[in-house]
């Protein structure tokens, strides 16, 4: 196989039997571009990334904004919660079972090689990607 996917630990992810779900047809344009480009160059390893870094909090804040929430954060670390400022309801919380105090603070991909050899550039910015994901999830549950 010419395409391999690895997780953050460096373990190869077995893609056999997995089904892709499209939420936006633009995604297939990007994928077909990568497939076409991969056939024109020698096989190699590439990092496909934006080169931008965002926190999980930024992701949650943007997703909440798309869903119509304004989150106010309370507490710290594994005791942190996010409340809808309008209703006071807790809409997100840190699960202490999954809290990792020794988490690597910065995980940033360097797409330089993919840009130089494949001409690849990210077409969707962070805010737009979160919006696409959130709108797809809202559609899935009938709220879109």
C-alpha positions in Angstrom: 0.0 0.0 0.0 1.2 3.5 -0.8 -0.8 5.3 1.9 -0.2 4.7 5.6 -1.6 6.5 8.6 0.1 6.8 12.0 -1.4 7.9 15.3 0.3 10.4 17.8 2.2 7.5 19.4 3.8 6.6 16.1 1.8 3.3 15.7 0.5 2.5 12.3 -3.3 2.7 12.0 -4.9 -0.2 10.1 -7.3 1.4 7.6 -8.7 -1.8 6.2 -12.4 -2.1 6.7 -12.9 1.6 7.7 -15.5 3.6 5.9 -15.0 7.3 5.3 -17.9 9.7 5.8 -18.1 12.8 3.7 -19.6 15.9 5.2 -18.5 18.3 2.4 -17.6 17.4 -1.1 -14.6 19.7 -1.0 -12.9 17.1 1.1 -12.8 14.7 -1.9 -11.1 17.4 -4.0 -8.3 17.6 -1.5 -8.0 13.8 -1.3 -8.0 13.4 -5.0 -5.3 16.0 -5.3 -3.2 14.1 -2.8 -3.8 10.8 -4.6 -2.9 12.3 -8.0 0.2 14.0 -6.6 1.3 10.8 -4.8 1.3 8.9 -8.1 3.6 11.5 -9.7 6.4 11.3 -7.1 8.5 8.6 -5.5 6.9 7.1 -2.4 7.9 9.0 0.7 6.5 10.1 4.1 4.8 13.4 4.3 3.2 15.4 7.1 0.0 17.0 6.0 -0.7 19.7 8.5 -1.5 23.4 8.7 1.5 24.4 10.7 -0.8 26.2 13.1 -1.5 25.3 16.7 -4.8 25.6 18.6 -5.8 24.5 22.0 -8.6 22.1 22.8 -10.3 25.1 24.5 -10.2 27.1 21.3 -11.7 24.1 19.5 -14.5 23.8 22.1 -15.2 27.6 22.1 -15.5 27.7 18.3 -17.7 24.6 18.2 -19.9 26.1 20.9 -20.1 29.3 19.0 -21.3 27.5 15.8 -23.9 25.7 18.0 -25.1 28.9 19.5 -23.5 28.7 22.9 -21.2 31.1 24.7 -19.1 29.2 27.1 -17.8 30.5 30.4 -15.0 28.4 31.9 -14.8 27.6 35.6 -12.3 25.6 37.7 -8.9 24.3 36.8 -7.2 21.3 35.3 -9.3 18.1 35.8 -12.0 20.1 37.7 -12.7 22.5 34.8 -16.2 22.9 33.4 -17.7 25.0 30.7 -21.2 26.5 31.3 -23.6 28.0 28.8 -23.5 31.7 29.8 -27.2 32.1 28.9 -28.6 29.1 30.8 -25.9 28.3 33.3 -26.0 24.6 32.2 -22.8 22.7 32.2 -22.2 21.8 28.5 -18.6 20.5 28.7 -16.4 19.1 31.4 -13.0 17.5 31.8 -13.3 13.8 32.7 -10.7 13.2 35.4 -10.3 9.6 34.1 -8.8 11.0 30.9 -7.0 14.0 32.3 -3.2 13.9 31.6 -1.3 16.3 33.8 2.0 15.4 32.0 0.5 16.1 28.5 2.8 17.3 25.8 1.9 21.0 25.5 2.7 21.4 21.9 2.0 19.0 19.0 2.7 20.8 15.7 3.0 19.3 12.3 5.5 20.7 9.8 4.1 20.5 6.3 7.2 22.0 4.6 8.1 18.8 2.7 4.5 18.3 1.5 4.4 21.9 0.3 7.8 21.7 -1.4 7.5 18.3 -3.1 3.7 18.1 -3.6 2.7 21.7 -3.8 0.2 21.0 -1.0 -1.2 23.9 0.9 -4.0 23.8 3.5 -7.3 25.1 2.0 -9.4 25.3 5.1 -8.5 27.4 8.2 -9.0 26.2 11.8 -12.2 28.2 12.3 -13.7 26.9 9.0 -12.8 23.3 9.8 -14.4 23.4 13.2 -17.5 25.0 11.7 -17.7 22.3 9.0 -17.4 19.6 11.6 -19.9 21.1 14.0 -22.5 21.8 11.3 -22.1 18.2 10.1 -22.7 16.9 13.6 -25.7 19.2 14.1 -27.2 17.9 10.8 -26.6 14.4 12.0 -28.8 14.9 15.1 -31.4 17.0 13.2 -30.4 20.4 14.5 -28.7 21.7 11.4 
